[in-house]
């Protein structure tokens, strides 16, 4: 019996020593369509909140961000979902804009500060628009002795078809490659952006993936969908633009027929156990791979499918003319123990001085079923159902002027106070 017990213990020790922690990171890239200056669709930030709350990326990479106000608006939205979100320093485009004024289109990243540490950021100038390089370190318990870095690069290549625009995209990528050659060849690089390429045969794309170019760092398409994407229904599963067919929303129309948006990884991230791409995790968020969606609006019945609901696709349609691209990375290191902040369950939209309409934003993590409005005497004025909603708009035009409180029996927190000021 003792021999059997000893043998079992030995097997357990061997097995446990062979096990490694595995942590996954969710990545998302999104062309924000001139946020926040594009205002054809009112309250676009509410549509983005629905998208981000559903996917909850650990790293959110964006282009077509206009200004620092927009950067902070998105950060506030993310922090309402998870208080650990942080953002990089907002920087305006520095590249030569004599071809076209592009100083209102910026790149940026947001990240979960409990999982990543931003070590530094660098601007890579080109003939047209900047590439932005953000060096992240995984916040693991091994980070002091064996740090793992991810070099995240966000870009927005020159748009439109034609040989001249292809040449500009190629020149921009050549500027990037020149910069990448200064990094160690074993760097873990994630390249995310709106590439605006119509086919993989374009020189810009070939420069990124062709190992014969003598680049120190070559990229792979994690989706493994190399080809001629433009107007080709064989590639509907990776198409990202356009989400719209009717005018009046801003951005491009014409329906679903192009693959412009990408997340690519350096070749070493295919099999590197310290940080690697999870096979089959590459998705175009909102794309149900429905061939009937070709040349249709993403919120149409033709784009329906089991993975993305109408509600999600409608928010994507209203927010941008692009769809986000997502993938997951995995590390064999163990994340450091974090101290999480208390999540706000209920938040005012605007001031707590209310005239006619009380507007509230609800944190889905709180999973509230109802809230109550009480007067200053503690009497319940109204109970409001909050199931399956992120926003509350309550008409209080008939309320008497004075102080009111918002509470919930499902929460133990100090009541929110608002003042009716007719």
C-alpha positions as CSV (number, residue, x, y, z in Angstrom):
1,X,0.0,0.0,0.0
2,X,2.8,2.4,0.9
3,X,4.5,1.7,-2.4
4,X,1.2,2.5,-4.3
5,X,0.8,5.8,-2.3
6,X,4.4,6.8,-3.1
7,X,3.9,6.0,-6.7
8,X,0.8,8.2,-6.9
9,X,2.6,11.1,-5.2
10,X,5.5,10.8,-7.6
11,X,3.1,10.9,-10.6
12,X,1.3,13.9,-9.1
13,X,4.6,15.8,-8.7
14,X,5.7,15.0,-12.2
15,X,2.4,16.0,-13.6
16,X,2.2,19.2,-11.6
17,X,5.7,20.2,-12.6
18,X,4.7,19.7,-16.3
19,X,1.8,22.1,-16.0
20,X,2.1,25.8,-16.8
21,X,-0.3,28.5,-16.1
22,X,-2.0,29.8,-19.2
23,X,-3.5,33.3,-19.5
24,X,-5.4,34.5,-22.5
25,X,-5.5,38.1,-23.8
26,X,-8.4,39.4,-26.0
27,X,-7.3,41.9,-28.7
28,X,-9.5,44.2,-30.7
29,X,-8.7,46.7,-33.5
30,X,-11.4,49.2,-34.6
31,X,-11.6,52.1,-37.1
32,X,-13.7,54.5,-35.1
33,X,-14.8,56.6,-38.1
34,X,-13.8,60.1,-37.1
35,X,-14.7,59.9,-33.4
36,X,-16.0,62.1,-32.0
37,X,-16.3,64.7,-34.7
38,X,-18.5,62.6,-37.0
39,X,-21.9,63.3,-35.5
40,X,-24.4,62.2,-38.2
41,X,-25.5,59.5,-35.8
42,X,-26.3,61.0,-32.4
43,X,-24.9,59.6,-29.2
44,X,-22.5,57.2,-31.0
45,X,-20.6,56.6,-27.8
46,X,-23.6,54.6,-26.5
47,X,-23.3,52.2,-29.5
48,X,-19.6,51.8,-28.7
49,X,-20.4,51.0,-25.1
50,X,-22.6,48.1,-26.2
51,X,-19.8,46.7,-28.4
52,X,-17.0,47.1,-25.8
53,X,-19.2,45.7,-23.0
54,X,-19.9,42.6,-25.1
55,X,-16.3,41.8,-26.1
56,X,-14.4,43.4,-23.3
57,X,-10.9,43.5,-24.9
58,X,-7.8,43.4,-22.8
59,X,-6.1,45.5,-25.5
60,X,-8.2,47.9,-27.6
61,X,-6.4,49.4,-30.6
62,X,-8.0,52.2,-32.6
63,X,-7.5,54.6,-35.6
64,X,-9.5,57.6,-36.8
65,X,-9.6,59.1,-33.3
66,X,-9.9,62.8,-33.6
67,X,-8.8,64.4,-30.4
68,X,-8.0,64.0,-26.7
69,X,-11.6,64.6,-25.6
70,X,-12.6,61.6,-27.7
71,X,-9.7,59.6,-26.2
72,X,-10.9,60.4,-22.7
73,X,-14.6,59.7,-23.5
74,X,-13.7,56.2,-24.6
75,X,-11.5,55.7,-21.6
76,X,-14.4,56.7,-19.3
77,X,-16.6,54.2,-21.1
78,X,-14.0,51.4,-20.6
79,X,-13.4,52.2,-17.0
80,X,-17.1,51.9,-16.3
81,X,-16.9,48.3,-17.5
82,X,-13.6,47.7,-15.8
83,X,-11.8,50.3,-13.7
84,X,-8.4,48.8,-14.6
85,X,-8.4,50.2,-18.1
86,X,-5.8,52.7,-19.0
87,X,-4.7,54.5,-22.2
88,X,-1.5,55.5,-23.8
89,X,-0.5,59.1,-24.2
90,X,-2.6,60.8,-27.0
91,X,-0.4,62.2,-29.8
92,X,-1.3,64.0,-33.0
93,X,0.0,62.9,-36.3
94,X,3.4,64.2,-37.1
95,X,3.9,62.8,-40.6
96,X,4.1,65.0,-43.8
97,X,0.5,66.1,-44.6
98,X,1.2,68.0,-47.8
99,X,-0.7,65.3,-49.7
100,X,-3.8,65.6,-47.5
101,X,-4.6,67.1,-44.1
102,X,-4.7,64.0,-41.9
103,X,-4.0,65.7,-38.6
104,X,-7.5,64.8,-37.3
105,X,-7.0,61.0,-37.7
106,X,-4.9,59.6,-34.8
107,X,-4.1,56.1,-33.5
108,X,-4.2,55.0,-29.8
109,X,-4.4,52.0,-27.5
110,X,-6.3,51.2,-24.4
111,X,-5.3,48.3,-22.1
112,X,-6.1,46.5,-19.0
113,X,-3.6,47.8,-16.5
114,X,-3.9,44.7,-14.3
115,X,-2.6,42.6,-17.3
116,X,-0.2,45.0,-19.1
117,X,2.4,47.6,-18.3
118,X,3.1,50.3,-20.9
119,X,6.8,50.6,-21.0
120,X,7.1,53.3,-23.7
121,X,5.6,54.6,-26.9
122,X,7.2,55.8,-30.1
123,X,6.0,57.7,-33.3
124,X,7.1,56.2,-36.6
125,X,6.8,58.9,-39.3
126,X,6.0,58.1,-42.9
127,X,5.2,60.0,-46.1
128,X,1.5,60.2,-45.1
129,X,0.4,59.1,-41.6
130,X,2.2,57.9,-38.4
131,X,2.6,54.4,-37.2
132,X,2.4,54.4,-33.4
133,X,4.5,51.9,-31.5
134,X,3.5,50.9,-28.0
135,X,5.8,48.5,-26.0
136,X,3.8,46.5,-23.5
137,X,5.1,44.2,-20.8
138,X,2.9,41.4,-19.4
139,X,2.2,42.0,-15.8
140,X,3.2,38.6,-14.6
141,X,4.8,37.2,-11.4
142,X,7.9,36.4,-13.6
143,X,8.1,39.9,-15.1
144,X,11.3,40.8,-13.1
145,X,13.2,37.7,-14.0
146,X,11.8,36.8,-17.4
147,X,9.9,39.8,-18.8
148,X,7.7,39.2,-21.9
149,X,7.2,42.2,-24.1
150,X,4.7,42.8,-26.9
151,X,5.4,45.5,-29.4
152,X,2.1,46.8,-30.6
153,X,2.0,48.9,-33.7
154,X,-1.2,50.6,-34.9
155,X,-1.6,52.1,-38.4
156,X,-3.9,53.6,-40.9
157,X,-2.5,53.3,-44.5
158,X,-3.5,55.5,-47.4
159,X,-7.0,54.9,-48.7
160,X,-8.4,54.5,-52.2
161,X,-7.6,52.4,-55.2
162,X,-5.2,53.2,-58.0
163,X,-1.5,52.7,-58.6
164,X,-0.6,56.0,-56.9
165,X,-2.3,55.1,-53.7
166,X,-0.8,51.7,-53.8
167,X,2.6,53.3,-54.1
168,X,1.9,55.5,-51.1
169,X,0.8,52.5,-49.0
170,X,4.0,50.7,-50.1
171,X,6.2,53.6,-49.1
172,X,4.5,53.8,-45.7
173,X,5.2,50.1,-45.1
174,X,8.8,50.5,-46.2
175,X,9.2,53.2,-43.6
176,X,7.8,50.8,-41.0
177,X,10.1,48.0,-42.1
178,X,13.1,50.3,-41.8
179,X,12.0,51.0,-38.2
180,X,11.3,47.3,-37.4
181,X,14.8,46.4,-38.5
182,X,16.1,48.3,-35.4
183,X,14.2,45.9,-33.1
184,X,15.6,42.5,-32.0
185,X,14.5,39.9,-34.7
186,X,12.8,37.8,-32.0
187,X,10.5,40.6,-31.0
188,X,6.8,39.8,-30.4
189,X,5.1,42.2,-32.8
190,X,1.4,42.8,-33.2
191,X,0.5,45.0,-36.2
192,X,-3.1,46.3,-36.3
193,X,-4.7,48.8,-38.6
194,X,-6.8,49.8,-41.5
195,X,-4.5,48.7,-44.3
196,X,-6.9,49.8,-47.1
197,X,-5.5,47.0,-49.4
198,X,-7.7,45.4,-52.0
199,X,-5.6,42.2,-52.5
200,X,-2.7,40.4,-50.9
201,X,-0.6,41.0,-54.1
202,X,-0.4,44.7,-53.3
203,X,3.3,45.6,-52.8
204,X,2.5,47.0,-49.3
205,X,1.1,43.7,-48.1
206,X,3.8,41.6,-49.8
207,X,6.4,43.7,-48.0
208,X,4.9,42.6,-44.7
209,X,4.5,38.9,-45.4
210,X,7.2,37.9,-47.9
211,X,10.2,36.3,-46.2
212,X,12.2,36.8,-49.4
213,X,12.3,40.6,-48.7
214,X,15.2,40.1,-46.1
215,X,13.1,41.8,-43.4
216,X,14.3,41.0,-39.9
217,X,10.6,40.7,-38.8
218,X,8.0,39.1,-41.1
219,X,4.3,39.0,-40.4
220,X,1.6,36.3,-40.8
221,X,-2.1,36.6,-41.4
222,X,-3.6,34.7,-38.4
223,X,-6.8,34.3,-40.4
224,X,-4.8,32.5,-43.1
225,X,-7.0,34.1,-45.7
226,X,-4.5,35.4,-48.3
227,X,-6.0,36.3,-51.6
228,X,-7.8,38.9,-53.6
229,X,-10.6,40.1,-51.3
230,X,-12.2,43.0,-53.1
231,X,-15.7,42.1,-54.4
232,X,-15.0,38.4,-53.9
233,X,-17.6,36.5,-52.0
234,X,-15.1,33.7,-51.2
235,X,-13.7,36.1,-48.6
236,X,-16.9,37.3,-47.0
237,X,-15.9,35.8,-43.7
238,X,-13.0,38.3,-43.3
239,X,-14.7,41.4,-44.9
240,X,-14.8,44.5,-42.7
241,X,-16.2,47.3,-44.8
242,X,-18.7,48.7,-45.5
243,X,-21.3,48.1,-42.8
244,X,-23.7,50.5,-44.6
245,X,-25.7,50.8,-47.8
246,X,-27.6,54.0,-47.2
247,X,-26.2,57.5,-47.0
248,X,-26.6,59.9,-44.1
249,X,-24.5,58.1,-41.5
250,X,-21.1,59.4,-42.5
251,X,-18.3,57.2,-43.8
252,X,-18.5,54.8,-46.8
253,X,-21.5,53.1,-48.2
254,X,-21.9,50.3,-50.7
255,X,-22.3,47.4,-48.3
256,X,-20.0,44.5,-47.4
257,X,-17.3,43.9,-50.0
258,X,-13.8,44.7,-48.7
259,X,-11.2,43.4,-46.3
260,X,-9.4,46.5,-45.1
261,X,-8.9,45.9,-41.4
262,X,-6.3,43.5,-39.9
263,X,-4.4,42.3,-36.9
264,X,-1.2,40.5,-37.9
265,X,1.5,39.0,-35.7
266,X,5.2,38.4,-36.2
267,X,6.0,34.8,-37.4
268,X,7.5,33.8,-34.0
269,X,4.2,34.4,-32.3
270,X,2.7,31.4,-34.1
271,X,4.5,28.9,-31.8
272,X,6.2,30.9,-29.1
273,X,4.9,29.4,-25.8
274,X,5.7,32.5,-23.9
275,X,3.3,34.6,-26.0
276,X,1.5,33.2,-29.0
277,X,-1.6,33.5,-31.2
278,X,-4.4,31.1,-30.2
279,X,-5.3,29.2,-33.3
280,X,-8.7,29.9,-34.9
281,X,-9.3,32.9,-32.5
282,X,-9.1,35.5,-35.4
283,X,-12.6,36.9,-35.9
284,X,-14.2,39.8,-37.7
285,X,-16.5,41.0,-34.9
286,X,-20.1,41.2,-36.1
287,X,-19.4,39.2,-39.3
288,X,-21.5,36.0,-39.2
289,X,-19.7,34.6,-42.4
290,X,-23.0,34.7,-44.2
291,X,-22.5,34.9,-48.0
292,X,-25.8,36.6,-48.3
293,X,-24.3,39.6,-46.5
294,X,-22.2,40.5,-49.5
295,X,-23.0,44.1,-50.5
296,X,-25.6,44.4,-47.7
297,X,-25.7,46.5,-44.6
298,X,-24.4,44.6,-41.5
299,X,-27.7,45.1,-39.6
300,X,-29.8,43.5,-42.4
301,X,-31.4,40.1,-42.1
302,X,-29.0,38.9,-44.9
303,X,-26.1,39.3,-42.4
304,X,-27.8,37.3,-39.6
305,X,-26.2,34.2,-38.0
306,X,-25.7,32.4,-34.8
307,X,-22.6,34.3,-33.4
308,X,-23.6,38.0,-33.6
309,X,-27.1,39.2,-32.8
310,X,-29.1,41.9,-34.5
311,X,-28.5,44.2,-31.5
312,X,-24.8,43.9,-31.8
313,X,-24.8,44.3,-35.6
314,X,-27.1,47.3,-35.3
315,X,-24.7,49.0,-32.9
316,X,-21.8,48.2,-35.2
317,X,-23.8,49.7,-38.2
318,X,-24.6,52.9,-36.3
319,X,-21.1,53.5,-34.9
320,X,-18.8,53.0,-37.8
321,X,-18.5,52.0,-41.5
322,X,-15.9,49.4,-40.5
323,X,-16.2,46.2,-38.3
324,X,-13.6,45.5,-35.6
325,X,-11.1,42.7,-35.9
326,X,-10.3,40.5,-32.9
327,X,-8.0,37.7,-31.9
328,X,-6.6,36.1,-28.7
329,X,-3.0,35.7,-27.5
330,X,-1.8,33.3,-24.8
331,X,1.1,33.3,-22.4
332,X,2.4,30.5,-20.2
333,X,3.3,33.0,-17.4
334,X,1.1,33.7,-14.4
335,X,-0.4,37.1,-14.1
336,X,0.4,39.1,-11.0
337,X,-2.2,39.4,-8.3
338,X,-4.1,42.6,-8.8
339,X,-6.1,44.8,-6.5
340,X,-9.3,45.7,-8.2
341,X,-11.2,49.0,-7.7
342,X,-14.8,49.1,-6.8
343,X,-16.9,49.2,-10.0
344,X,-19.6,51.9,-10.1
345,X,-23.0,50.2,-10.7
346,X,-24.9,53.4,-11.6
347,X,-23.7,56.6,-13.1
348,X,-25.3,59.8,-14.2
349,X,-25.1,60.8,-17.9
350,X,-24.4,64.5,-17.5
351,X,-25.1,66.4,-14.4
352,X,-27.1,65.3,-11.3
353,X,-29.0,68.6,-11.6
354,X,-32.1,67.4,-13.6
355,X,-34.9,69.4,-15.2
356,X,-37.0,67.0,-17.2
357,X,-35.2,63.8,-18.0
358,X,-33.1,61.7,-15.6
359,X,-30.4,59.8,-17.7
360,X,-28.5,56.9,-16.1
361,X,-25.9,54.4,-17.3
362,X,-25.8,51.0,-15.7
363,X,-22.8,48.8,-15.3
364,X,-23.6,45.3,-16.6
365,X,-21.3,43.7,-14.1
366,X,-23.6,44.7,-11.3
367,X,-26.5,42.7,-13.0
368,X,-29.2,44.9,-11.5
369,X,-32.8,43.9,-12.0
370,X,-34.3,47.2,-10.7
371,X,-33.6,50.5,-9.1
372,X,-35.8,52.8,-7.0
373,X,-36.2,56.5,-6.8
374,X,-36.9,57.8,-3.3
375,X,-37.7,61.3,-2.1
376,X,-35.9,63.1,0.8
377,X,-38.3,61.5,3.3
378,X,-37.3,58.0,2.2
379,X,-40.6,57.3,0.4
380,X,-40.4,55.3,-2.8
381,X,-41.5,57.4,-5.8
382,X,-40.9,54.8,-8.5
383,X,-39.3,51.4,-9.1
384,X,-37.7,51.0,-12.5
385,X,-36.9,47.6,-14.2
386,X,-33.3,47.5,-15.4
387,X,-33.2,44.0,-16.9
388,X,-31.3,43.8,-20.3
389,X,-30.5,47.5,-20.5
390,X,-27.5,49.7,-20.1
391,X,-29.3,53.0,-20.2
392,X,-32.3,54.5,-18.3
393,X,-34.1,57.7,-19.4
394,X,-36.9,58.6,-16.9
395,X,-39.3,61.5,-17.4
396,X,-39.3,63.5,-14.1
397,X,-41.0,66.6,-15.4
398,X,-43.9,66.1,-13.0
399,X,-41.6,65.6,-10.0
400,X,-41.6,68.4,-7.4
401,X,-38.4,70.3,-7.1
402,X,-36.0,69.0,-4.5
403,X,-33.6,66.2,-3.6
404,X,-34.1,62.6,-4.6
405,X,-32.1,59.4,-4.2
406,X,-31.5,56.4,-6.4
407,X,-31.0,53.0,-4.6
408,X,-31.2,49.3,-5.3
409,X,-32.0,46.5,-2.9
410,X,-29.3,44.4,-4.8
411,X,-26.5,46.8,-3.8
412,X,-25.0,47.9,-0.6
413,X,-23.7,51.4,-1.5
414,X,-24.4,55.0,-0.7
415,X,-27.5,56.2,-2.6
416,X,-27.0,58.4,-5.6
417,X,-28.4,61.9,-5.1
418,X,-29.9,64.1,-7.8
419,X,-31.7,67.4,-7.6
420,X,-34.8,68.3,-9.6
421,X,-34.6,71.9,-10.6
422,X,-37.7,73.0,-12.5
